[in-house]
Amino acid sequence: MMTSSTSEKPLVELTKGVNGLEKVILREVRGSSAEVYLYGGQVTSWKNDLREELLFVSSKAIFKPPKAIRGGIPICFPQFANRGPLESHGFARNRFWSIDKDPPPFPASTSSRAFVDLILKPFEFRLRVALSPAGDLMLTSRIRNTSTDGKPFAFTFAYHTYFSVSDISEVRVEGLETLDYLENKERFTEQGDAITFESEVDKIYLSTPTKIAILDHEKKRTFVIRKDGLPDAVVWNPWDKRAKAIADFGDEEYKHMLCVEAAAVEKPITLKPGEEWRGRQELSAVPSSYCSGQLDPKRVLLGS
């Protein structure tokens, strides 16, 4: 981890969070920040340079093991949902991670100095969380099969990102139209020109593009998800009935959150001994523009 001698606060700070759980705070000089709990290796806050919170964490979230933290960016590994023999969404989100003191080199694809490297053992699962000078949030996962028994290792994966939105009924998702998706294990094709929300949604979109946009009409804000190594995308909002059935989720909180998750779900990733997989997502939040009474995402999706 690195600190800055020019700013008042360090770029990277290890401190205590809720219930005394350790967390790392990342800061950039323009004012953006992120918080990462060692419990779950979980990002629980991402703020822009106006100090506006961009992620959703439930007011009823339980920051106490073994319960996973409801909100932020839980990591689903080595199993997404109930697609396997393990507990739902696997165990990475309710294990304690360590700060990786000696990580192997990461590709120098960012000028960020505000980052932390975590590792989950006994697996060799390395996670880098970085904040760019512009305030973009980057998560890079590297998973290596270190087994000595010669057996391959298969897993599914998702960055279960909870975005904070003004009003779910005013939100649309662009970039997944015309794609096939799985819902209740059945396969369908998306018909709409964008995804909008008026009831519970729980879909796994397949063979998705590397860029997806979430347009928040009321806040005039667009989230852009860029992803690599993660072919699928999960879209989830529990709506009212399901929200009431979730103990660590407020009855009305579904109105102010949306999960759009970079994932590898349909086809498990299989690593032979010694092989490494890398999955990355980069999140940015940009002002939306109006065009003919509609938000204009095309510029965002076609842009850099």
C-alpha positions as CSV (number, residue, x, y, z in Angstrom):
1,M,0.0,0.0,0.0
2,M,1.1,3.5,-0.7
3,T,0.6,6.8,1.1
4,S,0.9,10.4,-0.1
5,S,3.2,13.0,1.4
6,T,1.3,15.9,-0.3
7,S,-2.3,15.3,0.8
8,E,-3.6,15.7,4.3
9,K,-4.8,12.1,4.5
10,P,-3.1,9.0,3.2
11,L,-4.2,7.6,-0.2
12,V,-4.5,4.2,1.5
13,E,-5.5,3.8,5.1
14,L,-6.2,0.7,7.2
15,T,-8.7,1.5,9.9
16,K,-11.7,0.0,11.9
17,G,-15.2,-0.1,10.4
18,V,-18.6,-1.2,11.7
19,N,-18.3,-3.6,14.7
20,G,-14.6,-3.2,14.7
21,L,-14.1,-5.0,11.4
22,E,-10.9,-3.9,9.6
23,K,-11.4,-1.9,6.4
24,V,-9.1,-0.1,3.9
25,I,-10.0,3.4,2.8
26,L,-8.8,4.5,-0.7
27,R,-8.7,8.3,-1.5
28,E,-7.9,10.3,-4.5
29,V,-6.8,14.0,-4.3
30,R,-9.9,15.2,-6.2
31,G,-12.2,13.8,-3.5
32,S,-13.3,10.4,-4.7
33,S,-13.0,7.5,-2.2
34,A,-13.7,3.8,-1.7
35,E,-13.9,1.5,1.3
36,V,-13.0,-2.2,1.3
37,Y,-13.7,-4.5,4.2
38,L,-11.2,-7.3,4.8
39,Y,-14.2,-9.4,5.8
40,G,-15.4,-10.6,2.4
41,G,-12.8,-8.6,0.5
42,Q,-15.9,-6.4,0.0
43,V,-16.1,-2.9,-1.3
44,T,-18.8,-1.1,0.7
45,S,-18.5,2.5,-0.4
46,W,-17.5,4.3,-3.6
47,K,-17.9,8.1,-3.6
48,N,-17.3,10.6,-6.4
49,D,-15.4,13.8,-6.1
50,L,-18.6,15.5,-4.8
51,R,-18.7,12.9,-2.0
52,E,-21.9,11.4,-3.4
53,E,-22.3,7.7,-2.5
54,L,-22.5,5.6,-5.7
55,L,-23.1,2.1,-4.1
56,F,-26.0,0.8,-2.1
57,V,-25.6,-0.8,1.3
58,S,-28.8,-1.7,3.1
59,S,-29.5,0.1,6.4
60,K,-30.2,-3.3,7.8
61,A,-26.9,-4.8,6.6
62,I,-25.3,-7.0,9.3
63,F,-21.6,-6.4,9.7
64,K,-21.0,-9.5,11.7
65,P,-19.6,-12.9,10.6
66,P,-20.7,-15.3,9.3
67,K,-23.4,-13.2,7.6
68,A,-22.4,-11.6,4.3
69,I,-22.7,-7.8,4.1
70,R,-25.8,-6.8,2.2
71,G,-24.7,-4.3,-0.4
72,G,-21.6,-2.8,-2.0
73,I,-19.7,-5.4,-4.1
74,P,-19.9,-8.9,-2.7
75,I,-17.7,-11.4,-4.5
76,C,-19.5,-14.6,-5.5
77,F,-16.9,-17.4,-5.6
78,P,-16.5,-20.3,-6.2
79,Q,-20.2,-20.6,-6.8
80,F,-22.8,-18.2,-8.1
81,A,-26.3,-18.5,-6.5
82,N,-27.2,-22.2,-5.9
83,R,-25.4,-23.5,-9.0
84,G,-23.4,-26.1,-7.1
85,P,-22.9,-27.9,-3.8
86,L,-21.8,-25.0,-1.7
87,E,-23.7,-22.3,0.2
88,S,-25.5,-19.7,-2.1
89,H,-22.9,-17.4,-3.7
90,G,-20.0,-19.4,-2.3
91,F,-17.8,-18.5,0.6
92,A,-15.5,-15.6,-0.5
93,R,-17.9,-13.0,0.7
94,N,-18.0,-14.3,4.3
95,R,-14.3,-15.1,4.8
96,F,-11.6,-12.9,6.1
97,W,-9.1,-11.8,3.5
98,S,-5.6,-10.7,4.2
99,I,-3.6,-7.7,2.8
100,D,-1.3,-9.2,0.2
101,K,2.2,-7.9,1.1
102,D,4.0,-9.3,-1.9
103,P,1.6,-9.7,-4.9
104,P,3.0,-10.7,-8.3
105,P,3.1,-7.8,-10.8
106,F,-0.2,-6.5,-12.1
107,P,-0.3,-5.2,-15.7
108,A,0.4,-1.4,-15.5
109,S,-2.9,-0.4,-17.0
110,T,-3.7,2.5,-14.6
111,S,-2.0,5.4,-13.1
112,S,-3.8,4.8,-9.8
113,R,-1.7,5.1,-6.6
114,A,-4.8,4.5,-4.4
115,F,-5.1,0.7,-4.4
116,V,-5.0,-2.3,-2.1
117,D,-4.1,-5.9,-2.8
118,L,-5.9,-8.6,-0.9
119,I,-5.5,-12.4,-0.9
120,L,-7.9,-15.2,0.1
121,K,-6.3,-18.3,1.4
122,P,-5.9,-21.3,1.2
123,F,-6.9,-20.5,-2.4
124,E,-4.6,-18.3,-4.3
125,F,-7.3,-15.7,-5.0
126,R,-5.8,-12.3,-5.4
127,L,-7.9,-9.1,-5.6
128,R,-6.8,-5.6,-6.4
129,V,-9.2,-2.8,-5.7
130,A,-8.0,0.5,-7.2
131,L,-9.3,4.1,-7.5
132,S,-8.2,6.0,-10.5
133,P,-7.4,9.7,-10.3
134,A,-10.7,10.4,-12.2
135,G,-12.6,8.4,-9.5
136,D,-13.2,5.2,-11.5
137,L,-13.3,2.0,-9.4
138,M,-11.4,-1.0,-10.7
139,L,-11.6,-4.5,-9.3
140,T,-9.2,-7.2,-10.7
141,S,-9.4,-10.8,-9.6
142,R,-6.7,-13.3,-10.2
143,I,-7.4,-17.0,-9.3
144,R,-4.7,-19.7,-9.7
145,N,-5.1,-23.4,-9.3
146,T,-2.3,-24.3,-6.9
147,S,-3.4,-27.9,-6.3
148,T,-0.8,-30.6,-6.1
149,D,-3.1,-33.5,-6.9
150,G,-3.2,-32.8,-10.6
151,K,-6.9,-32.1,-10.6
152,P,-8.6,-29.2,-12.4
153,F,-10.6,-26.6,-10.5
154,A,-13.9,-25.3,-11.8
155,F,-15.8,-22.3,-10.5
156,T,-18.4,-19.7,-11.3
157,F,-18.0,-16.0,-10.3
158,A,-19.7,-12.6,-10.1
159,Y,-19.0,-9.1,-8.9
160,H,-22.4,-8.7,-7.2
161,T,-22.4,-4.9,-7.5
162,Y,-25.3,-3.0,-5.8
163,F,-25.6,0.4,-7.5
164,S,-27.3,3.3,-5.7
165,V,-30.1,4.8,-7.8
166,S,-32.7,7.5,-7.2
167,D,-35.8,5.6,-8.2
168,I,-35.7,2.1,-9.8
169,S,-38.8,2.9,-11.9
170,E,-36.7,5.8,-13.6
171,V,-33.7,3.6,-14.4
172,R,-32.9,1.8,-17.6
173,V,-30.0,-0.5,-18.6
174,E,-28.5,-0.3,-22.1
175,G,-26.3,-2.8,-23.8
176,L,-28.2,-6.0,-23.1
177,E,-31.0,-5.7,-25.6
178,T,-31.6,-8.6,-28.1
179,L,-29.4,-10.9,-26.0
180,D,-30.4,-14.4,-24.6
181,Y,-30.9,-14.6,-20.9
182,L,-31.6,-17.3,-18.3
183,E,-34.5,-16.9,-15.9
184,N,-35.5,-19.7,-13.5
185,K,-33.1,-21.9,-15.5
186,E,-35.1,-21.3,-18.7
187,R,-33.7,-19.5,-21.7
188,F,-35.3,-16.4,-23.3
189,T,-34.3,-13.6,-25.6
190,E,-34.6,-10.0,-24.5
191,Q,-37.1,-8.1,-26.6
192,G,-37.0,-4.5,-25.4
193,D,-34.8,-1.8,-26.7
194,A,-33.6,-1.3,-23.1
195,I,-34.2,-2.9,-19.7
196,T,-36.7,-1.0,-17.5
197,F,-38.1,-2.1,-14.1
198,E,-41.7,-2.5,-12.9
199,S,-41.5,-5.8,-11.1
200,E,-38.9,-8.3,-9.7
201,V,-36.0,-9.0,-12.1
202,D,-33.5,-11.8,-11.7
203,K,-31.9,-12.6,-15.1
204,I,-28.5,-13.9,-16.3
205,Y,-27.7,-12.4,-19.6
206,L,-25.3,-14.4,-21.8
207,S,-22.4,-13.5,-24.1
208,T,-22.7,-9.8,-23.1
209,P,-20.6,-6.9,-24.5
210,T,-17.7,-5.6,-22.6
211,K,-19.6,-2.4,-21.8
212,I,-23.0,-1.9,-20.1
213,A,-24.7,1.4,-19.1
214,I,-27.1,2.1,-16.3
215,L,-29.0,5.3,-16.8
216,D,-30.5,7.1,-13.8
217,H,-33.1,9.4,-15.3
218,E,-33.7,11.4,-12.1
219,K,-30.0,12.0,-11.1
220,K,-29.0,12.5,-14.8
221,R,-26.2,10.0,-14.0
222,T,-25.0,7.1,-16.0
223,F,-22.9,4.2,-14.6
224,V,-20.7,2.5,-17.1
225,I,-19.5,-1.0,-16.4
226,R,-16.5,-2.2,-18.4
227,K,-15.5,-5.8,-17.9
228,D,-13.0,-8.4,-19.1
229,G,-13.0,-12.1,-18.6
230,L,-16.6,-12.1,-17.5
231,P,-18.9,-13.0,-20.4
232,D,-22.2,-12.9,-18.5
233,A,-24.2,-10.1,-16.7
234,V,-26.7,-10.6,-13.9
235,V,-29.5,-8.1,-13.4
236,W,-31.4,-8.2,-10.1
237,N,-33.9,-6.2,-8.2
238,P,-36.0,-8.0,-5.6
239,W,-39.1,-5.6,-5.8
240,D,-41.5,-5.3,-2.9
241,K,-42.6,-8.9,-2.0
242,R,-39.1,-10.4,-2.1
243,A,-37.6,-7.3,-0.3
244,K,-40.0,-7.9,2.6
245,A,-38.8,-11.5,2.8
246,I,-35.1,-10.6,3.1
247,A,-34.2,-10.0,6.8
248,D,-31.2,-7.7,6.2
249,F,-32.9,-5.6,3.6
250,G,-35.4,-2.7,4.2
251,D,-38.9,-3.2,2.9
252,E,-38.7,-0.1,0.6
253,E,-35.0,-0.2,-0.2
254,Y,-35.5,-2.0,-3.5
255,K,-36.6,1.4,-4.9
256,H,-33.1,2.8,-4.5
257,M,-30.8,-0.1,-5.7
258,L,-30.0,-2.1,-8.7
259,C,-27.6,-5.0,-9.1
260,V,-25.9,-5.3,-12.5
261,E,-23.2,-7.9,-12.1
262,A,-20.2,-8.8,-14.3
263,A,-20.2,-12.6,-14.1
264,A,-19.1,-15.9,-15.4
265,V,-22.1,-18.2,-14.6
266,E,-23.4,-20.2,-17.6
267,K,-20.1,-22.0,-18.3
268,P,-17.9,-22.6,-15.3
269,I,-14.3,-21.5,-15.6
270,T,-11.9,-24.5,-15.4
271,L,-8.3,-24.2,-14.4
272,K,-5.7,-26.9,-14.7
273,P,-3.0,-27.0,-12.0
274,G,-0.8,-24.0,-12.4
275,E,-3.3,-22.1,-14.6
276,E,-4.5,-18.6,-13.7
277,W,-7.7,-16.8,-14.6
278,R,-8.2,-13.0,-14.5
279,G,-11.6,-11.2,-14.3
280,R,-11.8,-7.4,-14.2
281,Q,-14.5,-4.8,-13.9
282,E,-14.1,-1.0,-14.1
283,L,-16.9,1.3,-12.9
284,S,-17.3,4.9,-13.8
285,A,-20.1,7.4,-13.2
286,V,-20.7,10.2,-15.8
287,P,-23.3,12.8,-16.3
288,S,-26.1,11.8,-18.6
289,S,-27.3,14.0,-21.5
290,Y,-30.8,14.6,-22.6
291,C,-31.8,14.0,-26.2
292,S,-35.4,14.2,-27.5
293,G,-36.7,13.7,-24.0
294,Q,-34.7,10.6,-23.4
295,L,-31.3,10.0,-21.9
296,D,-28.8,9.5,-24.6
297,P,-26.7,6.4,-23.7
298,K,-25.4,5.8,-27.2
299,R,-22.6,8.3,-26.7
300,V,-21.6,6.6,-23.5
301,L,-21.7,3.1,-24.9
302,L,-19.9,4.0,-28.1
303,G,-17.4,6.3,-26.4
304,S,-14.1,5.3,-24.9
